[in-house]
C-alpha cells in the first residue's frame, strides 16, 4: 500500500468506511446509500453527490472496481487494495473500542 493511499484513507471517513464495507458484495451507488441508511438506522445518510464523488475517487485510487452496468447503473466491488484499507480501518476501530472499554 503506497503512501498516498495511507495518507488519504487511513483513518477513513465514515462515508469511505461504509462504501468499502458495503462493496464487499457487488452493488451500485444507490443500493449502497440505502444499505448504509439501513445499517445505521438512518443516522448516516450519504447524499448522491457524495456517493458518486467517492465512488469515482475510490475507483481512480483502485480501492473499488467497475464490474458491469445494469439498467444504466454502474455496479462496483471492492478490490484487494480496498480490502487491505478496510481491514486496517476495522483494526483501528476495534482498538478504539477496546481502549474505550478499558477506561470505563
N, C-alpha and C positions, 0 to 999 in steps of 0.2 A: 504494500500500500504506500503510495507516494505521499510526499509532504503536503501537496495541495489538497488531497482528499482528507488527510487528517486535520488540516487547518480549517477546512470548510465544514466538515461533517462531524468532527469529534470535539466537544459534545454536540449532539444533534438537537435541532429544534423539535418540538412535539410534532409538527407537521411532517417533517422528514422522517421521524421515527415511525409514525403511523402509516405513512405511504409505504415504506420498506416492509413494515410488518404485514400490511395487507397484500403486498405484491409477492409474498411467498407463494401465493396462488395467482394464476393469470387473471387479470381484471382490467377494466377500463377506468378512466378517471372518475366518472360519476358513480360507479359502483364503490370505489374507494371512499368517496365523500360520504355515501350513505352508510358504509360499513363502519367508518370512524365515528360517525354520529351515533350509531347503534352501540358500538363498543363503549363509548364514553357517556352513554345516556344523555346525549345532547350537550355535554359540557364543551366539546370541541367540535366546531363547525368549520370546515375548510371551504373557503369560497372557491368558485370555479376558476377565477383568475389566479389565485394562489396555487390551486391544484395543478393547473396546466403549465404554469410557470415552473413549478417544482418538478413536474414530470419531464419537462424539456431540459432543465438543468441536470437532473439526475441521469437522464439518458445520455447527454453530452459527456458527463463525468463517468459513464459506464457503470453506474450503480443499478440501473434497470435497462431493459432492452425491449424494443418493439417486437411483438410476436406476430401479430396479424391485425387485419381490420375486419370488424363485423358490424354491419349496418351503420357504416360511417363512423364507428367508434374504434379508436386505437386500443388494442389490448397489449398490456405490458406485463413483464415479470421481472423479478429480482435477478441480478447476475451474481456470480461468485464473489466479486468485489463488494457488491451490495450486501451480501450475506455476511462478509467479514466485518463491514462497517456496522451492520445491525447487531452482530454478536458483541462487538466492542461496547456499543451503547447499552446493550442489555446487561453486560457485566458491570458497567458503570452504575446503572440504575440499581442493580442488586446490591452493590457496595454501599450506595447511598442509603438504601433501605436497611441493610444490616447495621450501619452506623447509627441510623436514627433509632433503631430498636435498642441498641446498646446504651444510648444516652438517656433513655426514659427514666 
